[in-house]
Structures are given as structure tokens and as C-alpha cells.
Amino acid sequence: MADKPADRTERQQIMALLESASEPVSVRDISKQAGLSEKEIIRHLEHIRRSLQQQKARLHLIPASCRACGFAFTKRQEVKKPSRCPVCRSEHLQPPLFYIETDLRRS
């Protein structure tokens, strides 16, 4: 586990990980890097999504997809990984991925 600066909250650490990532990351990746459980990461991501709406940034979600048939969960906005594919019933799913886009231009 990486050293955590004492002046950062868990959410600030997660946001820093998302902002510095070179590519979108999964809940599991964030969990490993932050040293927190996946359940905690999910709870924090939901709050981060709401709090970023106040700022000039946005938490983007790349939807989960089925590895067996390719179905993409495009209408699903939940942070948590779905349990199975509604088309083929496979449980072999690619988890959703996340990244933060900053400096959005709003008029």
C-alpha cells in the first residue's frame, strides 16, 4: 500500500488516483491502490460523483459489459458491477471503469 498523506481524506485520495490515472480504472484497481475495501470505494465514488457536479469536473463511467456476448450496460448508471448479463445470463462481466474529466466548459 502506498503511503497516504495525513492531510487527505479517503475521498480526496480516491479523487487524486482517478485524476492521475493514465487510463480509466475499475473499483478493484482503486481498492488496491487506496488500501480500502471495494465496498468502501463504491460508497465513496457515489459521493464523489455528486460532489463533482458542484465543481468544473465530472466522474465518467464506462459501462460494464459482458465478456461472453458483448452486451454493454449503457443505461446503467450504478457504480457497482452488475451480477449477470440480462441477455445470455453469463456472470463473466467486464467491470465498469471510471475517470475524472476536469475543466469542463459550462456556459
PyMOL commands that place a pseudoatom at each C-alpha (Angstrom):
pseudoatom trace, name=CA, resn=MET, resi=1, chain=A, elem=C, hetatm=0, pos=[0.000, 0.000, 0.000]
pseudoatom trace, name=CA, resn=ALA, resi=2, chain=A, elem=C, hetatm=0, pos=[1.290, 3.441, -0.893]
pseudoatom trace, name=CA, resn=ASP, resi=3, chain=A, elem=C, hetatm=0, pos=[1.920, 5.999, 1.810]
pseudoatom trace, name=CA, resn=LYS, resi=4, chain=A, elem=C, hetatm=0, pos=[-1.094, 8.217, 2.358]
pseudoatom trace, name=CA, resn=PRO, resi=5, chain=A, elem=C, hetatm=0, pos=[-0.635, 11.901, 3.078]
pseudoatom trace, name=CA, resn=ALA, resi=6, chain=A, elem=C, hetatm=0, pos=[-2.106, 12.566, 6.525]
pseudoatom trace, name=CA, resn=ASP, resi=7, chain=A, elem=C, hetatm=0, pos=[-3.892, 15.712, 5.368]
pseudoatom trace, name=CA, resn=ARG, resi=8, chain=A, elem=C, hetatm=0, pos=[-6.041, 13.944, 2.725]
pseudoatom trace, name=CA, resn=THR, resi=9, chain=A, elem=C, hetatm=0, pos=[-9.364, 12.248, 3.324]
pseudoatom trace, name=CA, resn=GLU, resi=10, chain=A, elem=C, hetatm=0, pos=[-10.150, 8.877, 1.734]
pseudoatom trace, name=CA, resn=ARG, resi=11, chain=A, elem=C, hetatm=0, pos=[-12.309, 10.615, -0.887]
pseudoatom trace, name=CA, resn=GLN, resi=12, chain=A, elem=C, hetatm=0, pos=[-9.555, 13.074, -1.719]
pseudoatom trace, name=CA, resn=GLN, resi=13, chain=A, elem=C, hetatm=0, pos=[-7.135, 10.165, -2.146]
pseudoatom trace, name=CA, resn=ILE, resi=14, chain=A, elem=C, hetatm=0, pos=[-9.572, 8.399, -4.475]
pseudoatom trace, name=CA, resn=MET, resi=15, chain=A, elem=C, hetatm=0, pos=[-10.111, 11.585, -6.485]
pseudoatom trace, name=CA, resn=ALA, resi=16, chain=A, elem=C, hetatm=0, pos=[-6.336, 12.068, -6.791]
pseudoatom trace, name=CA, resn=LEU, resi=17, chain=A, elem=C, hetatm=0, pos=[-5.973, 8.469, -8.028]
pseudoatom trace, name=CA, resn=LEU, resi=18, chain=A, elem=C, hetatm=0, pos=[-8.703, 9.000, -10.635]
pseudoatom trace, name=CA, resn=GLU, resi=19, chain=A, elem=C, hetatm=0, pos=[-7.262, 12.311, -11.793]
pseudoatom trace, name=CA, resn=SER, resi=20, chain=A, elem=C, hetatm=0, pos=[-3.715, 10.973, -12.103]
pseudoatom trace, name=CA, resn=ALA, resi=21, chain=A, elem=C, hetatm=0, pos=[-4.610, 7.677, -13.805]
pseudoatom trace, name=CA, resn=SER, resi=22, chain=A, elem=C, hetatm=0, pos=[-3.409, 7.429, -17.395]
pseudoatom trace, name=CA, resn=GLU, resi=23, chain=A, elem=C, hetatm=0, pos=[-6.426, 5.295, -18.313]
pseudoatom trace, name=CA, resn=PRO, resi=24, chain=A, elem=C, hetatm=0, pos=[-9.853, 4.563, -16.771]
pseudoatom trace, name=CA, resn=VAL, resi=25, chain=A, elem=C, hetatm=0, pos=[-9.705, 2.367, -13.660]
pseudoatom trace, name=CA, resn=SER, resi=26, chain=A, elem=C, hetatm=0, pos=[-12.015, -0.174, -12.025]
pseudoatom trace, name=CA, resn=VAL, resi=27, chain=A, elem=C, hetatm=0, pos=[-13.229, -0.266, -8.431]
pseudoatom trace, name=CA, resn=ARG, resi=28, chain=A, elem=C, hetatm=0, pos=[-10.809, -3.151, -7.808]
pseudoatom trace, name=CA, resn=ASP, resi=29, chain=A, elem=C, hetatm=0, pos=[-7.850, -1.117, -9.117]
pseudoatom trace, name=CA, resn=ILE, resi=30, chain=A, elem=C, hetatm=0, pos=[-8.779, 1.835, -6.897]
pseudoatom trace, name=CA, resn=SER, resi=31, chain=A, elem=C, hetatm=0, pos=[-9.243, -0.506, -3.937]
pseudoatom trace, name=CA, resn=LYS, resi=32, chain=A, elem=C, hetatm=0, pos=[-5.751, -1.951, -4.341]
pseudoatom trace, name=CA, resn=GLN, resi=33, chain=A, elem=C, hetatm=0, pos=[-4.097, 1.451, -4.718]
pseudoatom trace, name=CA, resn=ALA, resi=34, chain=A, elem=C, hetatm=0, pos=[-6.013, 3.156, -1.890]
pseudoatom trace, name=CA, resn=GLY, resi=35, chain=A, elem=C, hetatm=0, pos=[-5.894, 0.234, 0.528]
pseudoatom trace, name=CA, resn=LEU, resi=36, chain=A, elem=C, hetatm=0, pos=[-9.670, 0.288, 1.072]
pseudoatom trace, name=CA, resn=SER, resi=37, chain=A, elem=C, hetatm=0, pos=[-12.345, -2.341, 0.510]
pseudoatom trace, name=CA, resn=GLU, resi=38, chain=A, elem=C, hetatm=0, pos=[-14.266, -2.350, -2.764]
pseudoatom trace, name=CA, resn=LYS, resi=39, chain=A, elem=C, hetatm=0, pos=[-17.476, -1.715, -0.825]
pseudoatom trace, name=CA, resn=GLU, resi=40, chain=A, elem=C, hetatm=0, pos=[-15.968, 1.462, 0.659]
pseudoatom trace, name=CA, resn=ILE, resi=41, chain=A, elem=C, hetatm=0, pos=[-14.742, 2.587, -2.774]
pseudoatom trace, name=CA, resn=ILE, resi=42, chain=A, elem=C, hetatm=0, pos=[-18.257, 2.169, -4.240]
pseudoatom trace, name=CA, resn=ARG, resi=43, chain=A, elem=C, hetatm=0, pos=[-19.734, 4.287, -1.435]
pseudoatom trace, name=CA, resn=HIS, resi=44, chain=A, elem=C, hetatm=0, pos=[-17.073, 6.973, -1.944]
pseudoatom trace, name=CA, resn=LEU, resi=45, chain=A, elem=C, hetatm=0, pos=[-17.472, 7.020, -5.752]
pseudoatom trace, name=CA, resn=GLU, resi=46, chain=A, elem=C, hetatm=0, pos=[-21.202, 7.673, -5.422]
pseudoatom trace, name=CA, resn=HIS, resi=47, chain=A, elem=C, hetatm=0, pos=[-20.470, 10.655, -3.190]
pseudoatom trace, name=CA, resn=ILE, resi=48, chain=A, elem=C, hetatm=0, pos=[-17.626, 11.880, -5.418]
pseudoatom trace, name=CA, resn=ARG, resi=49, chain=A, elem=C, hetatm=0, pos=[-19.986, 11.850, -8.416]
pseudoatom trace, name=CA, resn=ARG, resi=50, chain=A, elem=C, hetatm=0, pos=[-22.417, 14.121, -6.577]
pseudoatom trace, name=CA, resn=SER, resi=51, chain=A, elem=C, hetatm=0, pos=[-19.753, 16.459, -5.208]
pseudoatom trace, name=CA, resn=LEU, resi=52, chain=A, elem=C, hetatm=0, pos=[-18.043, 16.892, -8.596]
pseudoatom trace, name=CA, resn=GLN, resi=53, chain=A, elem=C, hetatm=0, pos=[-21.265, 18.320, -10.005]
pseudoatom trace, name=CA, resn=GLN, resi=54, chain=A, elem=C, hetatm=0, pos=[-20.528, 21.431, -7.911]
pseudoatom trace, name=CA, resn=GLN, resi=55, chain=A, elem=C, hetatm=0, pos=[-17.075, 21.795, -9.460]
pseudoatom trace, name=CA, resn=LYS, resi=56, chain=A, elem=C, hetatm=0, pos=[-15.855, 22.071, -13.018]
pseudoatom trace, name=CA, resn=ALA, resi=57, chain=A, elem=C, hetatm=0, pos=[-15.277, 18.325, -13.224]
pseudoatom trace, name=CA, resn=ARG, resi=58, chain=A, elem=C, hetatm=0, pos=[-17.204, 15.128, -13.874]
pseudoatom trace, name=CA, resn=LEU, resi=59, chain=A, elem=C, hetatm=0, pos=[-16.839, 11.480, -12.916]
pseudoatom trace, name=CA, resn=HIS, resi=60, chain=A, elem=C, hetatm=0, pos=[-17.193, 9.480, -16.120]
pseudoatom trace, name=CA, resn=LEU, resi=61, chain=A, elem=C, hetatm=0, pos=[-18.381, 5.890, -16.047]
pseudoatom trace, name=CA, resn=ILE, resi=62, chain=A, elem=C, hetatm=0, pos=[-17.510, 3.497, -18.866]
pseudoatom trace, name=CA, resn=PRO, resi=63, chain=A, elem=C, hetatm=0, pos=[-20.285, 0.910, -18.571]
pseudoatom trace, name=CA, resn=ALA, resi=64, chain=A, elem=C, hetatm=0, pos=[-19.778, -2.718, -17.659]
pseudoatom trace, name=CA, resn=SER, resi=65, chain=A, elem=C, hetatm=0, pos=[-20.009, -5.239, -20.491]
pseudoatom trace, name=CA, resn=CYS, resi=66, chain=A, elem=C, hetatm=0, pos=[-20.499, -8.971, -20.903]
pseudoatom trace, name=CA, resn=ARG, resi=67, chain=A, elem=C, hetatm=0, pos=[-17.359, -10.856, -21.896]
pseudoatom trace, name=CA, resn=ALA, resi=68, chain=A, elem=C, hetatm=0, pos=[-19.435, -13.693, -23.370]
pseudoatom trace, name=CA, resn=CYS, resi=69, chain=A, elem=C, hetatm=0, pos=[-21.865, -11.898, -25.707]
pseudoatom trace, name=CA, resn=GLY, resi=70, chain=A, elem=C, hetatm=0, pos=[-20.617, -8.296, -25.689]
pseudoatom trace, name=CA, resn=PHE, resi=71, chain=A, elem=C, hetatm=0, pos=[-23.752, -6.731, -24.194]
pseudoatom trace, name=CA, resn=ALA, resi=72, chain=A, elem=C, hetatm=0, pos=[-22.964, -3.266, -22.784]
pseudoatom trace, name=CA, resn=PHE, resi=73, chain=A, elem=C, hetatm=0, pos=[-24.839, -1.925, -19.762]
pseudoatom trace, name=CA, resn=THR, resi=74, chain=A, elem=C, hetatm=0, pos=[-25.143, 1.562, -21.307]
pseudoatom trace, name=CA, resn=LYS, resi=75, chain=A, elem=C, hetatm=0, pos=[-28.325, 2.583, -19.460]
pseudoatom trace, name=CA, resn=ARG, resi=76, chain=A, elem=C, hetatm=0, pos=[-26.964, 1.537, -16.068]
pseudoatom trace, name=CA, resn=GLN, resi=77, chain=A, elem=C, hetatm=0, pos=[-25.531, 4.417, -14.044]
pseudoatom trace, name=CA, resn=GLU, resi=78, chain=A, elem=C, hetatm=0, pos=[-24.787, 2.479, -10.853]
pseudoatom trace, name=CA, resn=VAL, resi=79, chain=A, elem=C, hetatm=0, pos=[-21.184, 2.372, -9.689]
pseudoatom trace, name=CA, resn=LYS, resi=80, chain=A, elem=C, hetatm=0, pos=[-21.451, -1.267, -8.619]
pseudoatom trace, name=CA, resn=LYS, resi=81, chain=A, elem=C, hetatm=0, pos=[-20.702, -4.083, -11.090]
pseudoatom trace, name=CA, resn=PRO, resi=82, chain=A, elem=C, hetatm=0, pos=[-23.839, -5.938, -12.276]
pseudoatom trace, name=CA, resn=SER, resi=83, chain=A, elem=C, hetatm=0, pos=[-24.161, -9.578, -11.247]
pseudoatom trace, name=CA, resn=ARG, resi=84, chain=A, elem=C, hetatm=0, pos=[-25.014, -11.128, -14.624]
pseudoatom trace, name=CA, resn=CYS, resi=85, chain=A, elem=C, hetatm=0, pos=[-25.827, -10.347, -18.235]
pseudoatom trace, name=CA, resn=PRO, resi=86, chain=A, elem=C, hetatm=0, pos=[-29.548, -9.935, -18.981]
pseudoatom trace, name=CA, resn=VAL, resi=87, chain=A, elem=C, hetatm=0, pos=[-29.065, -11.353, -22.488]
pseudoatom trace, name=CA, resn=CYS, resi=88, chain=A, elem=C, hetatm=0, pos=[-27.010, -14.533, -22.042]
pseudoatom trace, name=CA, resn=ARG, resi=89, chain=A, elem=C, hetatm=0, pos=[-27.054, -14.838, -18.222]
pseudoatom trace, name=CA, resn=SER, resi=90, chain=A, elem=C, hetatm=0, pos=[-23.255, -15.037, -18.103]
pseudoatom trace, name=CA, resn=GLU, resi=91, chain=A, elem=C, hetatm=0, pos=[-21.546, -13.889, -14.927]
pseudoatom trace, name=CA, resn=HIS, resi=92, chain=A, elem=C, hetatm=0, pos=[-18.271, -13.132, -16.747]
pseudoatom trace, name=CA, resn=LEU, resi=93, chain=A, elem=C, hetatm=0, pos=[-18.512, -9.361, -16.904]
pseudoatom trace, name=CA, resn=GLN, resi=94, chain=A, elem=C, hetatm=0, pos=[-16.031, -6.581, -17.529]
pseudoatom trace, name=CA, resn=PRO, resi=95, chain=A, elem=C, hetatm=0, pos=[-16.490, -4.175, -14.594]
pseudoatom trace, name=CA, resn=PRO, resi=96, chain=A, elem=C, hetatm=0, pos=[-17.350, -0.501, -15.110]
pseudoatom trace, name=CA, resn=LEU, resi=97, chain=A, elem=C, hetatm=0, pos=[-14.357, 1.823, -15.396]
pseudoatom trace, name=CA, resn=PHE, resi=98, chain=A, elem=C, hetatm=0, pos=[-14.011, 5.370, -14.086]
pseudoatom trace, name=CA, resn=TYR, resi=99, chain=A, elem=C, hetatm=0, pos=[-12.088, 8.552, -14.755]
pseudoatom trace, name=CA, resn=ILE, resi=100, chain=A, elem=C, hetatm=0, pos=[-12.427, 12.228, -13.869]
pseudoatom trace, name=CA, resn=GLU, resi=101, chain=A, elem=C, hetatm=0, pos=[-12.655, 14.878, -16.563]
pseudoatom trace, name=CA, resn=THR, resi=102, chain=A, elem=C, hetatm=0, pos=[-11.679, 18.309, -15.296]
pseudoatom trace, name=CA, resn=ASP, resi=103, chain=A, elem=C, hetatm=0, pos=[-12.013, 21.862, -16.636]
pseudoatom trace, name=CA, resn=LEU, resi=104, chain=A, elem=C, hetatm=0, pos=[-15.405, 21.386, -18.236]
pseudoatom trace, name=CA, resn=ARG, resi=105, chain=A, elem=C, hetatm=0, pos=[-16.624, 24.471, -20.070]
pseudoatom trace, name=CA, resn=ARG, resi=106, chain=A, elem=C, hetatm=0, pos=[-20.072, 25.447, -18.857]
pseudoatom trace, name=CA, resn=SER, resi=107, chain=A, elem=C, hetatm=0, pos=[-21.994, 28.347, -20.275]
for i in range(1, 107): cmd.bond("trace and resi %d" % i, "trace and resi %d" % (i + 1))
show_as sticks, trace
zoom trace
